[in-house]
Amino acid sequence: MKAIRLHRSGGPESLICEEAPIPKPRDGQVLIQVHAAAVTPTEFAWYPTFHTPEGNARPFPIVLGHEFSGVVAAIGGSNRDVRMGDSVYGLNDWFMDGAQAEYCLVAAASVVPKPATVDHARAAVVPISALTAWQALDRAQLSKGQRILIHGGAGGVGSFAVQLARHKKAHVIATASAVNMDFMKRLGADEVIDYRTTPFETVVRDVDVVLDTVGGETRDRSWGVLRKSGRLVTIAADAEGTKQQQVRDAFFIVQSNREQLIEIGRLIDGGVIRPIVGAVFSMDEVRRAYAEKPTRGKNVLRISEGDRHGQ
């Protein structure tokens, strides 16, 4: 099969598209023929990318990309949740090879039926970003009528968070660049702040929840806009190793959740939320896919040419 692999630590310049052996599923795993895989640039900084669960260095070569959409090609052992030929989407374990290859392995419990109303490219941007948004809002205990400030509203996680917060009937305030102001309103934001021209803390106060996808000084300035009992949740990578207990308590990493991903698929098919794709690239364009930051949503690698026809 063709696979995009890292043979050394580094960034996108270290990625090589080359031939690799097709992996074989063990009991409890399924082999996915990948049609599309999302691009997450921060993966180069993730601990699991270069380490084993035991803390040792992972052997090279390494395949990135842990959210995908494709078709079940083989099943390891008996499994009642999936069948050969099923169109599925999901995410695989952070510590194993990802989905930027024509085939990938995933735990059977981590794949669910692909939403029928979207193609593989749009389905591929859902698992990590939508689950992160879902779990962040759950963690924040967001409820009807509450006010939430979402930083990076046009990004992969932010765009889902805006739609899910609207679905919960919260009052949604999002930060975004000027080019995405109208886009944010279409997704359901009640207020949009151009972060390049207006410091959000000068126009926002007493919110119930802040969802931080940016980190750094944006997160640091956000504590002051919370009401007394307000809650801040952050997914920014710089929070993982911080010594600030307040930030450590606010940080979380998304977990695979079959039931939540099934419900997200239902919301997509019901027209309640929609996945946002920045641009679609071929496997040979992988370095561009990482280098070119999308204006909104996430970039995608088209692994199978069949996805041009939405299969």
ABEGO torsion letter per residue (X at the ends): XBBBBBABBEBAAABBBBBBBBBBBBBGBBBBBBABBBBBAAAAABAAAABBAAGBBBBOBBBBEABBBBBBABBBEBBAABBBGBBBBEBBBAABBBABBABBBBBAAABBBBBAABBAAAAAAAAAAAAAAAAAAAAAGBBBGBBBBBBGAABAAAAAAAAAAAAAGBBBBBBBBAAAAAAAAAAGBABBBBAAABBAAAABBGBABBBBAAEEAAAAAAAAABBAABBBBBABAAAAABABAAAAAABBBBBBBAAAAAAAAAAAAAGABBBBBABBBBAAAAAAAAABBBABEBBBBBABAAAAAGX
